Structure formats: structure tokens, C-alpha cells
């Protein structure tokens, strides 16, 4: 019988690497901070407008692997595992990583433009989650799925519901309008990447066809 853990380890190696890096990121930083009082890793990868303008461009993407709180980390890890499992057959690992990097950069732009230049920010992976929801909608919007507690809905309805829920949680928790805008910009960047990219590279199918397969998403 298939189990969630078995499905995760059956992912393509590049996607499994991505999921593994995100899974260990917060615990490692927390342990480092707990025992030393500071985090060298966090200082090296956190998003900072001033440091980006000085040429540390890796921060435009590296920040997305780290979050400042355990709740955000756990929620994002759940959505990464879910969405990667749904999209695993449509991308190669390289294309998946490229897509995530583009989405991360898109999410970083509002912070770079509007946040204080001397502040180091841990956004988390909200921009990537939004972008993956966009990809799920674009690739499977003709399908119907079962959402636990809601019933049968279209993939587009499910993606919009999850995206809206995440945006509301971000806005009213600690994110505010700037972090929410960052999440939306990540989704827009992902949409643009798919829109202008070669569909034959991003997806195995060259045509959008009706599908009778029902993908089950349990929330």
C-alpha cells in the first residue's frame, strides 16, 4: 500500500533535494541560534535590500528556504510536499528549480523596493507556494478534485481557495501588506515564466486535453 512517506521518497532526486533542504533549514537555524545566540547561516541567506544592492544577489532566492517561525515552516513544508507531489510528472528537476528561483526573485522584488535597506528579512516560502499553485492551475485547470470538507471542485477553484487563505493568514498574522504583496508577486512571476516559456519543455504534454483523472487533495 502506498504511504505519504513512500510517495515523498519516490520523488525525482532534484525535487526530493529541494524538499529535504527546506525541511532541515528551520531546525538547523533554530539549533544554531539556541546554542550560540546567533545564526551565521541566517545572516548569510536572509533577504537584505542593502546587501542585494551591494551585489549579494543570491539572497534574492536563498531567503525562500528559510522562515522565522516554526508555524510558517510547518505550513509551507506541508504545501511543498503536497504541490510537488501533484506536479512531479510535469517537470524535470531542473525546470522545477528554475521555476522556483524565478518565483523567489519575483517575491523578493517588493521587499527590495519598499523595505528599509538596513533590515534583514526572513520572508519564508510564501512566494513559491503561490507560484506552485499557479502552475497547478495552469497544468490541471480542466480537472476536478476532491477537497476534504468541501467536496468536488475544479483545480482552479481549489488553487484560488488555498491562495486566498494563505494571503489572508499572512496579512492578518505578521506579514501585513508588504509580505502579502511579495507572495502575490511570486505567483505573478511564476505565471509569466510559464506563459513565455516553451510548454514542450515545462510539460510533457504539448496539448491541453480533457482528462478524466481525478486528483485527490486532502486538506
N, C-alpha and C positions, 0 to 999 in steps of 0.2 A: 504494500500500500504506500502511495506517495505521501510524504510528510513535508511540511513547510521547510524544515531544515534540509531535507534531502533536495528539495527544489532549489534552494539557495546555493548549495554546493554544486548543483548541476549547471549553474550559470556559466556563460563564457568567461574565460580567465580574466580578461580585462574588466568586465563588469563586476566580477567577484572581487577583484583587487580594489576597485572603486568603493564597493560596499564595505569591504574589510577596513580600508583606510578611514572611512567615515566612522565605522563602528568603534575603532580604538582611539580616535582622536580626542574626544572629550575625556575619557578615563585617564589617558596619558597626561593631558594637560592638568587635570584635576590633581592627580597624584604628584606631579612635579610642583604645582603650586602649594599643595598641602605640606610637602616635606621641605621645600626650600623657600617658600614665601613669595616666589615669583615664577614666571614661566618664560623660559628662553624661547621655546617653540612658539608660544603665543605672541611674543614680541616680534618674532621673525615672520609670521604669516598674517597677522592682523591687518585689516584694511586701514590705511592711514593716507589721507589726501596729501599731506606734506611729503611723505616718503615716496608715494607714487610719482609725484611731480619731480622728485629728485632722481627718478629712474628705476625705482624698485617695482617694476611692472608686474612681477609675479604675484604681488598682493592683490591684483585685480581678479585673480582666480583662486588663489590659495585660501583666502578667507572663508570660502564656501564650505571647506571641510571642517570648520570649527565653529562651535557655538559657546555662548557664555553660560548656559544653564542646562541642567540635566533634562528638564521637561521638553525644551525645544529640541535637544539632541535626540531624545527618545521618539518624539513625534516624527521628526524628519527621517530617522532611521526606519521607522515603520513604513513611511510613504516611499522611501527609496526602494526598500525590499519589494513592496507591492508593485510599484510602477516599473521597475527594472524587470521584474518577473513577467509583466504584461508585454513589455516591448522587446524582450530578449531576442525574439525571432526576426525582428525587422531591421536591426542594425548590427554591424560588426562592432567589436570593442573599440576600434579606432574611431569610427564615426560617432559612437556614443560619447567618448571622451571629448571629441571636438565639439559636439553639440553642447555638452555641459560647460566647457570652457567659454564658449560664446555666450551662453546664458549667464554665467557668473560675471563676465565682463559687463554685460548689459545691466545686471543688477547692481554692479559697483558704480556705474556712472552717476546716478543721482547723489550717491554719498560723496563721491569725489567733487561734484559740482557745488553741493549745498551744505555739506557738513563742515564743522570747524577744522582747519588744516592741521592743528596740533593734536587732534583727538584720534586715538586708535580704537577701531570699532570691530566688534565681532558680530557680523550680521547673521551668521548661520547659513543654512542652505535653502531658505525660502524661495529665492530666485530660481534655483534649479528645480525645485518641486513644481513651481508654476510652469516652467518650460517643459518639463516632462508631461504635465497634464495637457499642455498644448499639443505636444507630439502624440499623445494617446488619442486625443480628439481628432487630430488630422489623419491619423492612420486608421482609426476604427470608428469613425463617427456614424457609420451606417449600421453598426451593430447594436444589439440590445443586451443589457446585462442585468443581473440580479443584485440589488443592494440590500443588505440585511437591514430590516426595519423599515424599508421604503417600498421595495418591490421591484418590478421590472421598469427600467428606464433606458433611455439611449445613452451611449457613451458620452455624447456632448452634454446632456443634462447632468450626468454624474460628474464629469470634469468641471463644469461650471459650479456645481454644488460644492465640491471639495475646494476649488479655488476660492470661491466666495467665503466659505467657512474659515479657511486659513487666513484670508485677508482680514476678516472681522476679528479673529483672535489676535492677530498681530497688531492691529490698530488699537484695540482696546486693552491690550495687556501692557507691553512696554515698548512696542515698536513705534506707534504714532504714525503720522502721515508719511514721513521720510522713509521709514523702513517698509511701509506698505507700498509706496511708490517703487522702491527697489525691487520688491517681489514682482510687481506688475511689469516692470521694465525687463526683468529676466525672462518672463513669459513672452513679451514682445520680441526680444532678441531671438528666442528660440523659434518663434513663428516666422520671423524674417529669414532665419537660417534655412528653415525647411522650404520656405516659399521660393527662395532664389537658388537653392541647391539642386543638384541633379537627383531626381526622385529614384532613378535606377541605382544610385549609389546609396542613398539613405534607406531605401526599402527594397525588398526582394521582388515585390510586385510592381510592374510598370503601369498597371491599370487599377483604377478603383472599381471594385466589383462588389456586388451584393454578397453578403456572407450569411450563412445560416448558423455559424458557430456562435454559441452563447458564452461569453467570458464572464466568469463569476467573480465579483469583487465583494468581499465580505468586510463590512465596517463594524 
